[in-house]
Amino acid sequence: MGDNNNVKLPPGFWFCPSDEELIVHFLHRKISLLPCHPDVIPDLHLHHYDPWDLDGKAMTGGNKWYFYSRRTHETSRITNNGYWKPLGVDETILSTSNHNLGMKKYYTFYMGQPPQGHKTNWLMQEYSHISNSSPSPSSSRRRRSQSKTDYSKWVICRVYESNCDSDENDDPELSCLDEVFLSLDDLDDDEISLIN
């Protein structure tokens, strides 16, 4: 997919796939050359974009951006203004029936040149399909005959700014009225201390 701005989605559509859904319903279909309707996740070169440049180019789901990219060497994760550094955390993605579907790797974005960059709040999760390491011979032959692109090298990336992700915030959110009542309580305490 080149441009996700032309895709007609139903009203109220909100893109919020689970790890399993990303691998099974999107990445597996991409690698297997199967159609995905609607085709909402674009192909992007990771090194062409800083994380704040993804808006309007990648599929947006809340404060998260999704795109397909080619799996690259660590040195290829350098952008114009920084680089993605692996956190050293790899997570196996299991299906609901406990089958191994793939891997999720975590990265954080650093501003500047490696290795002296400054850490930012931008995080990336890179999903790879379990078949990426060992494609079947028949599917490899079919892919080579259809295109010179090696589809087994595709990954899906989910990029987000950690302080914008409300799921990770455990603090209760106060309404405007709660804040007013709390400030009134503070005023009452001050008045009581003045009387004494």
Backbone bond lengths (Angstrom), bond angles and torsions (degrees), N, CA, C in turn:
res aa  C-N    CA-C-N  psi(-1)  N-CA   C-N-CA  omega(-1)  CA-C   N-CA-C  phi
1 M - - - 1.441 - - 1.509 108.83 -
2 G 1.307 117.47 134.18 1.441 119.80 -178.38 1.503 114.20 -101.11
3 D 1.323 117.91 -40.46 1.454 121.10 -173.65 1.517 108.90 -137.77
4 N 1.339 116.84 108.65 1.454 119.31 -177.04 1.518 112.83 -83.49
5 N 1.332 119.15 3.30 1.456 121.22 178.19 1.526 111.55 -74.14
6 N 1.342 118.89 -20.95 1.460 122.30 -177.85 1.522 112.81 -90.69
7 V 1.322 118.57 -3.05 1.457 121.93 -177.84 1.524 109.04 -77.38
8 K 1.321 116.25 130.75 1.463 121.58 178.19 1.526 108.62 -93.10
9 L 1.317 116.19 111.47 1.456 121.67 179.76 1.522 109.39 -107.93
10 P 1.326 117.31 153.04 1.466 119.69 -179.51 1.530 111.13 -66.97
11 P 1.333 117.82 153.08 1.464 120.47 177.26 1.525 110.67 -58.21
12 G 1.308 116.76 140.36 1.456 121.43 179.32 1.512 114.33 81.57
13 F 1.322 117.51 2.29 1.462 121.15 -179.66 1.519 109.39 -63.08
14 W 1.327 116.30 128.33 1.458 121.83 176.79 1.518 107.31 -130.75
15 F 1.307 117.54 122.37 1.457 122.84 -175.51 1.523 109.31 -88.07
16 C 1.323 116.78 108.44 1.464 121.71 -178.06 1.530 109.37 -145.38
17 P 1.353 118.00 64.50 1.468 120.44 -175.99 1.527 112.39 -75.89
18 S 1.317 115.44 148.93 1.466 121.25 173.12 1.528 108.79 -76.66
19 D 1.329 116.39 170.63 1.463 120.72 176.79 1.528 110.55 -58.00
20 E 1.328 116.14 -45.33 1.468 120.75 -179.84 1.527 110.77 -62.05
21 E 1.319 117.74 -43.03 1.467 121.08 -179.83 1.525 111.59 -64.30
22 L 1.335 117.34 -39.32 1.465 119.85 178.12 1.523 111.31 -59.13
23 I 1.324 116.00 -43.16 1.467 119.64 -177.05 1.529 111.57 -76.60
24 V 1.332 117.48 -47.99 1.470 120.88 -174.09 1.526 112.46 -74.48
25 H 1.324 117.57 -48.33 1.467 120.55 -171.88 1.524 114.22 -89.95
26 F 1.323 117.68 -16.14 1.464 119.15 -178.44 1.529 111.71 -119.53
27 L 1.333 117.60 -62.03 1.465 119.97 -174.62 1.527 112.02 -65.24
28 H 1.310 117.74 -44.19 1.469 120.37 179.34 1.533 110.74 -59.72
29 R 1.319 116.51 -42.20 1.471 120.13 -179.95 1.523 110.55 -65.86
30 K 1.327 117.48 -38.18 1.469 121.59 179.08 1.528 109.79 -64.31
31 I 1.324 116.34 -48.20 1.464 121.33 -177.99 1.530 110.95 -65.35
32 S 1.331 116.98 -36.93 1.468 121.92 -177.96 1.522 112.97 -84.20
33 L 1.331 117.34 1.85 1.467 123.27 -178.67 1.525 112.06 60.56
34 L 1.330 116.39 32.87 1.458 121.77 177.30 1.525 109.00 -94.03
35 P 1.328 118.07 148.08 1.469 119.36 179.56 1.527 111.43 -69.77
36 C 1.303 115.39 148.65 1.457 122.02 176.06 1.524 106.86 -128.02
37 H 1.334 116.57 115.15 1.464 120.69 -176.69 1.515 109.98 -119.26
38 P 1.303 120.04 126.95 1.461 125.14 -8.27 1.518 110.43 -75.91
39 D 1.309 114.88 150.00 1.464 122.28 -178.53 1.530 107.71 -85.43
40 V 1.328 116.53 91.25 1.463 120.70 -170.09 1.519 114.76 -101.81
41 I 1.329 118.02 -17.00 1.467 120.33 -176.83 1.527 109.09 -97.27
42 P 1.336 117.73 120.39 1.466 120.62 -177.79 1.527 112.43 -82.98
43 D 1.333 115.50 163.54 1.463 122.86 172.69 1.525 107.24 -93.49
44 L 1.332 116.86 125.57 1.465 121.35 177.78 1.518 109.58 -133.45
45 H 1.324 115.91 150.21 1.461 121.03 172.09 1.521 107.22 -87.95
46 L 1.316 116.51 117.89 1.462 121.81 -175.07 1.519 112.47 -55.07
47 H 1.338 117.25 -40.00 1.464 119.59 -174.74 1.529 113.23 -76.09
48 H 1.323 118.95 -6.99 1.469 121.36 178.72 1.521 113.14 -83.62
49 Y 1.344 117.68 -16.70 1.461 120.10 -170.79 1.523 112.34 -130.30
50 D 1.327 115.24 135.06 1.455 120.76 166.21 1.523 106.18 -78.70
51 P 1.338 118.63 157.82 1.469 118.81 -174.30 1.528 114.02 -59.49
52 W 1.318 118.45 -34.22 1.466 121.20 -178.96 1.529 112.35 -74.59
53 D 1.336 117.58 -8.79 1.464 121.70 177.99 1.531 113.01 -91.07
54 L 1.325 118.16 -1.58 1.464 121.27 -174.29 1.525 113.71 -76.02
55 D 1.326 117.86 -22.33 1.460 120.52 -178.58 1.527 109.85 -61.31
56 G 1.324 116.21 125.84 1.458 121.53 -177.55 1.519 113.48 89.68
57 K 1.327 117.34 -11.88 1.465 120.91 178.98 1.527 111.23 -110.78
58 A 1.325 117.07 -37.40 1.462 122.58 179.72 1.527 109.16 -103.13
59 M 1.330 115.98 163.22 1.465 120.92 176.31 1.520 108.47 -69.36
60 T 1.318 117.25 129.02 1.457 121.69 -178.23 1.517 110.11 -101.43
61 G 1.321 114.97 133.83 1.453 122.10 173.35 1.509 108.01 -134.46
62 G 1.329 117.61 94.02 1.459 120.51 -173.93 1.517 109.14 69.12
63 N 1.317 116.54 -124.45 1.464 121.99 177.75 1.522 111.31 -101.41
64 K 1.322 116.87 28.38 1.461 121.77 -179.11 1.519 108.83 -125.35
65 W 1.331 115.42 146.87 1.457 121.59 179.70 1.516 108.52 -121.24
66 Y 1.336 116.65 137.23 1.460 123.55 -176.48 1.518 109.49 -122.57
67 F 1.336 116.26 138.57 1.457 120.36 174.94 1.520 109.47 -160.28
68 Y 1.339 114.93 155.53 1.459 121.11 171.53 1.518 107.40 -84.91
69 S 1.318 115.61 145.56 1.460 120.54 174.19 1.519 107.94 -146.86
70 R 1.304 115.04 161.24 1.464 119.69 176.20 1.519 108.48 -82.14
71 R 1.331 116.57 137.08 1.462 119.86 175.89 1.519 107.69 -64.07
72 T 1.324 115.93 131.26 1.459 120.82 -175.34 1.515 110.29 -127.15
73 H 1.333 114.41 168.79 1.457 119.90 172.57 1.517 108.01 -71.88
74 E 1.323 117.22 158.10 1.463 121.25 -177.77 1.525 111.79 -55.60
75 T 1.331 118.62 -34.18 1.464 120.77 -178.50 1.519 111.91 -69.13
76 S 1.330 118.06 -16.90 1.462 121.19 -179.58 1.521 112.48 -86.44
77 R 1.311 118.11 1.84 1.454 121.38 179.91 1.532 111.13 -91.72
78 I 1.312 116.27 24.20 1.462 122.24 179.51 1.525 108.50 -96.08
79 T 1.343 116.59 131.70 1.462 122.52 178.83 1.527 108.82 -108.83
80 N 1.326 116.92 -174.24 1.466 120.48 179.28 1.525 112.62 -63.22
81 N 1.334 117.60 -34.60 1.463 121.10 -173.61 1.519 114.83 -116.00
82 G 1.326 118.14 3.11 1.457 119.16 -177.89 1.516 112.19 178.58
83 Y 1.326 115.42 -154.80 1.465 120.60 -176.92 1.523 109.96 -157.68
84 W 1.333 114.40 155.56 1.460 122.34 176.11 1.520 108.45 -94.95
85 K 1.328 116.39 122.04 1.464 121.43 -179.54 1.532 108.85 -108.07
86 P 1.342 117.09 130.07 1.469 118.96 178.92 1.524 110.88 -65.87
87 L 1.323 116.23 142.26 1.461 121.13 177.96 1.523 111.46 -86.89
88 G 1.330 117.11 -7.84 1.461 120.33 -179.89 1.515 112.81 79.54
89 V 1.319 116.49 14.51 1.459 121.47 179.41 1.521 107.98 -111.29
90 D 1.323 116.44 116.06 1.461 122.05 175.73 1.520 107.68 -116.79
91 E 1.309 116.31 132.91 1.457 121.46 -177.16 1.524 109.39 -122.12
92 T 1.323 116.35 130.80 1.459 121.10 175.74 1.523 108.69 -78.34
93 I 1.327 116.59 131.66 1.463 121.53 178.04 1.523 107.63 -97.47
94 L 1.321 115.87 119.95 1.458 122.07 -179.25 1.521 109.89 -108.40
95 S 1.331 115.44 148.17 1.463 120.30 175.52 1.523 108.70 -76.02
96 T 1.319 116.24 173.28 1.459 119.83 177.60 1.528 111.38 -64.06
97 S 1.340 116.66 -21.16 1.467 120.58 176.93 1.530 111.63 -99.01
98 N 1.332 117.00 19.70 1.472 124.92 175.77 1.523 114.90 65.67
99 H 1.331 118.94 27.68 1.460 121.89 172.89 1.521 108.47 -90.51
100 N 1.326 115.91 140.39 1.460 120.94 178.74 1.528 109.26 -72.09
101 L 1.343 116.43 119.62 1.462 121.41 -178.72 1.518 112.81 -100.31
102 G 1.322 116.56 -32.53 1.457 119.82 -175.96 1.508 111.77 171.30
103 M 1.326 114.41 -163.41 1.467 121.42 -177.36 1.519 110.16 -126.68
104 K 1.338 114.56 151.32 1.458 121.35 172.69 1.521 107.16 -123.59
105 K 1.343 115.63 123.24 1.462 121.64 177.61 1.522 108.32 -110.33
106 Y 1.317 116.04 146.00 1.455 122.05 -177.50 1.525 110.50 -109.76
107 Y 1.345 115.29 139.72 1.462 122.48 178.61 1.525 108.86 -135.58
108 T 1.328 115.94 153.47 1.458 121.40 171.69 1.519 108.40 -124.02
109 F 1.328 116.56 148.62 1.458 121.17 -176.28 1.521 110.17 -93.81
110 Y 1.337 115.51 132.32 1.462 122.89 177.41 1.521 108.84 -115.55
111 M 1.332 116.73 134.72 1.465 122.16 174.67 1.521 108.35 -82.51
112 G 1.325 117.24 140.24 1.454 121.28 177.80 1.515 111.84 101.84
113 Q 1.329 114.34 -170.16 1.462 121.29 -177.63 1.529 110.77 -91.64
114 P 1.333 117.30 141.42 1.469 119.56 177.00 1.523 110.15 -68.93
115 P 1.273 120.77 145.35 1.472 127.59 -2.02 1.530 113.06 -97.07
116 Q 1.329 118.87 13.34 1.463 121.39 -175.89 1.527 113.66 -92.23
117 G 1.308 119.50 16.26 1.460 121.59 -176.65 1.515 113.16 -68.73
118 H 1.322 114.93 166.59 1.459 122.38 178.46 1.524 108.86 -106.37
119 K 1.332 115.53 127.84 1.462 121.94 -176.90 1.531 110.58 -64.16
120 T 1.338 115.66 139.37 1.466 121.68 176.62 1.529 108.90 -114.57
121 N 1.319 116.49 -178.36 1.470 121.97 176.97 1.523 112.70 -87.81
122 W 1.334 117.44 0.03 1.465 120.89 -177.42 1.520 110.41 -79.08
123 L 1.328 115.95 130.01 1.465 122.55 179.43 1.522 109.59 -124.43
124 M 1.328 114.71 153.01 1.457 120.49 176.44 1.521 108.91 -134.57
125 Q 1.321 115.15 137.98 1.455 122.25 170.93 1.520 106.26 -112.20
126 E 1.332 115.83 125.10 1.462 121.19 -178.78 1.522 108.43 -110.35
127 Y 1.331 116.43 120.27 1.464 122.96 -177.21 1.516 110.04 -102.36
128 S 1.326 115.84 128.12 1.465 120.30 175.06 1.529 108.47 -121.83
129 H 1.318 115.58 145.25 1.465 122.87 -179.62 1.519 108.66 -80.39
130 I 1.314 117.36 146.16 1.465 121.83 -179.46 1.523 111.00 -60.15
131 S 1.336 118.34 -28.52 1.462 121.09 -179.64 1.522 112.33 -75.14
132 N 1.340 118.30 -9.89 1.465 120.25 179.58 1.521 112.00 -60.00
133 S 1.322 116.25 -30.10 1.458 118.63 -177.60 1.515 112.65 -84.03
134 S 1.339 117.67 -23.99 1.463 119.44 -178.28 1.525 111.58 -148.43
135 P 1.342 117.33 76.86 1.463 118.87 178.39 1.519 110.89 -67.48
136 S 1.326 116.25 148.70 1.457 119.90 179.80 1.525 109.81 -70.94
137 P 1.341 118.32 148.68 1.463 121.12 -178.52 1.526 112.95 -58.98
138 S 1.333 118.28 -40.14 1.469 119.60 -178.22 1.522 111.22 -67.39
139 S 1.339 117.42 -40.22 1.464 118.88 179.41 1.518 110.22 -70.46
140 S 1.333 118.13 -32.48 1.465 120.82 177.57 1.522 110.39 -66.18
141 R 1.358 117.34 -41.72 1.459 121.11 178.05 1.526 110.82 -62.92
142 R 1.339 116.06 -44.13 1.458 120.76 179.88 1.529 110.07 -62.24
143 R 1.319 117.65 -42.46 1.461 120.76 -179.70 1.518 111.24 -65.28
144 R 1.333 117.04 -43.42 1.466 119.77 -179.24 1.518 111.17 -63.32
145 S 1.340 116.46 -36.65 1.458 118.78 -179.05 1.528 111.66 -72.16
146 Q 1.326 118.58 -28.25 1.459 121.01 -177.83 1.521 112.60 -87.92
147 S 1.313 117.70 -28.69 1.457 119.31 -173.98 1.515 109.44 -162.68
148 K 1.319 115.49 155.28 1.459 119.28 175.43 1.522 110.88 -82.84
149 T 1.324 118.22 -6.10 1.454 122.63 178.79 1.521 109.35 -76.84
150 D 1.330 117.26 132.10 1.459 121.57 176.32 1.526 107.57 -89.00
151 Y 1.331 116.52 99.80 1.454 121.04 -174.23 1.518 113.19 -69.90
152 S 1.330 118.15 -16.64 1.459 119.26 179.61 1.524 111.53 -70.27
153 K 1.308 117.91 -9.48 1.469 121.95 -179.94 1.527 112.86 -90.83
154 W 1.328 118.54 1.89 1.462 120.95 -178.93 1.519 111.33 -74.94
155 V 1.319 115.84 145.26 1.458 123.73 172.36 1.532 107.30 -132.99
156 I 1.320 116.10 162.06 1.471 121.05 170.28 1.518 106.92 -109.85
157 C 1.322 115.67 134.70 1.461 121.44 178.37 1.522 109.63 -112.08
158 R 1.326 115.07 138.22 1.470 122.72 173.03 1.527 105.80 -118.86
159 V 1.327 116.81 117.09 1.462 122.10 -176.82 1.523 108.66 -115.27
160 Y 1.332 115.90 137.81 1.462 120.04 178.32 1.519 109.63 -156.61
161 E 1.324 115.24 159.91 1.460 120.93 175.87 1.521 106.81 -96.17
162 S 1.330 117.36 123.91 1.461 120.61 -168.64 1.521 113.52 -61.63
163 N 1.323 119.78 -34.11 1.463 119.40 -179.76 1.518 112.49 -78.01
164 C 1.324 118.02 -6.80 1.473 121.67 177.66 1.515 111.72 -95.62
165 D 1.323 118.16 -7.87 1.461 121.18 -175.73 1.518 109.08 -90.00
166 S 1.315 117.21 104.25 1.460 121.54 -175.34 1.528 112.27 -67.32
167 D 1.345 118.68 -19.09 1.465 120.81 -179.80 1.515 112.00 -66.19
168 E 1.328 117.19 -28.12 1.451 120.48 -176.52 1.522 112.17 -88.87
169 N 1.328 118.97 -6.10 1.445 122.56 -177.77 1.519 108.61 -91.81
170 D 1.348 116.93 113.86 1.455 121.40 -178.41 1.522 112.74 -88.53
171 D 1.346 118.76 -9.62 1.452 121.40 -179.57 1.522 109.56 -70.69
172 P 1.364 116.27 139.66 1.465 117.52 178.04 1.522 110.29 -69.64
173 E 1.316 115.71 142.77 1.455 120.08 179.00 1.522 108.57 -90.76
174 L 1.340 116.25 130.25 1.454 121.25 -178.13 1.519 110.36 -95.52
175 S 1.322 115.63 140.33 1.459 119.58 174.35 1.522 108.38 -79.65
176 C 1.321 116.33 170.01 1.469 120.88 177.96 1.522 110.66 -59.66
177 L 1.344 116.98 -41.01 1.465 120.13 -179.95 1.523 111.29 -65.37
178 D 1.334 117.55 -40.19 1.462 120.65 177.33 1.522 110.52 -58.52
179 E 1.325 116.14 -43.59 1.458 120.08 -179.55 1.525 111.13 -65.33
180 V 1.334 117.61 -38.94 1.471 121.18 177.72 1.521 109.88 -63.27
181 F 1.337 117.37 -47.37 1.460 120.19 -179.25 1.528 111.56 -63.68
182 L 1.309 117.67 -38.52 1.463 119.97 177.46 1.522 111.16 -65.10
183 S 1.328 117.13 -39.30 1.463 119.28 178.59 1.527 110.46 -68.08
184 L 1.349 118.36 -34.03 1.465 121.17 175.84 1.521 110.54 -65.59
185 D 1.327 117.02 -39.20 1.462 120.41 176.26 1.517 110.40 -60.18
186 D 1.332 117.09 -41.31 1.462 120.90 178.18 1.522 110.61 -62.71
187 L 1.336 117.63 -40.62 1.465 121.50 178.52 1.521 110.78 -64.27
188 D 1.341 117.80 -41.86 1.462 121.37 178.59 1.517 110.78 -60.95
189 D 1.325 118.05 -41.59 1.460 121.95 179.15 1.521 110.62 -63.00
190 D 1.344 116.82 -40.24 1.463 120.72 179.22 1.524 110.81 -66.04
191 E 1.341 118.34 -40.55 1.456 121.89 179.89 1.514 110.99 -66.05
192 I 1.325 117.81 -39.08 1.461 121.62 179.61 1.518 109.95 -64.39
193 S 1.329 117.47 -40.94 1.463 119.90 -179.55 1.527 110.96 -69.07
194 L 1.342 119.35 -29.63 1.460 122.49 177.78 1.528 111.13 -71.71
195 I 1.337 117.76 -34.61 1.463 121.70 -179.98 1.516 110.05 -68.09
196 N 1.310 117.77 -39.42 1.467 121.39 -178.46 1.470 107.94 -76.09
